[in-house]
Amino acid sequence: MSPNPETPKLPESDEGDLGRPAHELVELEQEPSANFVPILRRKIYRRTAASQFVNFTWNVPAIVLREMLAMAVELFKGNTRA
């Protein structure tokens, strides 16, 4: 444990004046490339498609099995009544 148990206090809101940025950070500032948004959009679509594919392959066998069992039960109930 540290000798000073007090936690540092954070500012109440982000709206306060933060001052000028550090000189080193101003030099690193770069504009994003023109195709940044399309690349980002493709990555999001790719992850969404992969997620939907995994969800589909995980759930469809269970749904098919449930439907087949329901059909077998209905066929069995139909044979016992006759």
Kinemage of the C-alpha trace (Angstrom):
@kinemage 1
@onewidth
@group {chain A} dominant
@subgroup {mainchain}
@vectorlist {calphas} color= white
{ca met a 1} P 0.000 0.000 0.000
{ca ser a 2} L 1.117 3.523 -0.591
{ca pro a 3} L 1.800 5.783 2.364
{ca asn a 4} L -0.823 8.240 1.091
{ca pro a 5} L -4.196 6.417 0.953
{ca glu a 6} L -5.975 9.334 -0.749
{ca thr a 7} L -6.950 8.762 -4.353
{ca pro a 8} L -6.225 11.515 -6.843
{ca lys a 9} L -9.253 13.664 -7.577
{ca leu a 10} L -10.489 13.809 -11.139
{ca pro a 11} L -12.024 16.944 -12.645
{ca glu a 12} L -15.782 17.260 -12.234
{ca ser a 13} L -16.487 17.614 -15.944
{ca asp a 14} L -14.689 17.474 -19.268
{ca glu a 15} L -15.954 20.902 -20.264
{ca gly a 16} L -13.185 22.758 -18.453
{ca asp a 17} L -10.298 24.442 -20.240
{ca leu a 18} L -7.624 21.840 -20.824
{ca gly a 19} L -5.104 24.357 -22.022
{ca arg a 20} L -2.949 24.134 -25.085
{ca pro a 21} L -1.914 20.661 -26.253
{ca ala a 22} L 1.626 19.552 -25.671
{ca his a 23} L 4.011 20.654 -28.410
{ca glu a 24} L 5.029 17.058 -29.174
{ca leu a 25} L 1.431 15.999 -29.707
{ca val a 26} L 0.729 18.875 -32.092
{ca glu a 27} L 3.562 17.661 -34.294
{ca leu a 28} L 2.090 14.131 -34.405
{ca glu a 29} L -1.345 15.295 -35.547
{ca gln a 30} L -2.337 13.750 -38.881
{ca glu a 31} L -5.471 13.836 -40.951
{ca pro a 32} L -7.051 10.435 -41.644
{ca ser a 33} L -6.775 9.168 -45.187
{ca ala a 34} L -9.657 9.614 -47.598
{ca asn a 35} L -10.526 5.908 -47.509
{ca phe a 36} L -10.465 5.607 -43.706
{ca val a 37} L -14.262 5.528 -43.331
{ca pro a 38} L -14.817 2.920 -46.088
{ca ile a 39} L -12.101 0.699 -44.588
{ca leu a 40} L -13.654 1.033 -41.138
{ca arg a 41} L -17.119 0.309 -42.535
{ca arg a 42} L -15.857 -2.851 -44.301
{ca lys a 43} L -14.281 -4.087 -41.063
{ca ile a 44} L -17.527 -3.534 -39.175
{ca tyr a 45} L -19.542 -5.317 -41.897
{ca arg a 46} L -17.063 -8.205 -41.896
{ca arg a 47} L -17.367 -8.679 -38.142
{ca thr a 48} L -21.149 -8.427 -38.297
{ca ala a 49} L -21.313 -11.012 -41.076
{ca ala a 50} L -19.035 -13.369 -39.157
{ca ser a 51} L -21.149 -12.952 -36.039
{ca gln a 52} L -24.368 -13.695 -37.929
{ca phe a 53} L -22.799 -16.739 -39.590
{ca val a 54} L -21.641 -18.174 -36.259
{ca asn a 55} L -25.039 -17.486 -34.717
{ca phe a 56} L -26.760 -19.181 -37.667
{ca thr a 57} L -24.547 -22.276 -37.615
{ca trp a 58} L -24.939 -22.574 -33.847
{ca asn a 59} L -28.738 -22.215 -33.706
{ca val a 60} L -29.988 -23.874 -36.901
{ca pro a 61} L -29.108 -27.479 -35.954
{ca ala a 62} L -30.981 -27.092 -32.672
{ca ile a 63} L -34.018 -25.631 -34.454
{ca val a 64} L -34.031 -28.425 -37.059
{ca leu a 65} L -33.721 -31.093 -34.363
{ca arg a 66} L -36.564 -29.547 -32.378
{ca glu a 67} L -38.805 -29.472 -35.472
{ca met a 68} L -37.970 -33.085 -36.341
{ca leu a 69} L -38.800 -34.189 -32.799
{ca ala a 70} L -42.069 -32.261 -32.936
{ca met a 71} L -42.964 -33.999 -36.239
{ca ala a 72} L -42.101 -37.414 -34.765
{ca val a 73} L -44.272 -36.724 -31.737
{ca glu a 74} L -47.160 -35.637 -33.958
{ca leu a 75} L -46.802 -38.772 -36.108
{ca phe a 76} L -46.692 -40.965 -33.024
{ca lys a 77} L -49.802 -39.311 -31.561
{ca gly a 78} L -51.605 -39.795 -34.889
{ca asn a 79} L -50.854 -43.566 -34.987
{ca thr a 80} L -52.076 -44.208 -31.445
{ca arg a 81} L -55.530 -42.687 -32.090
{ca ala a 82} L -56.397 -44.904 -35.039
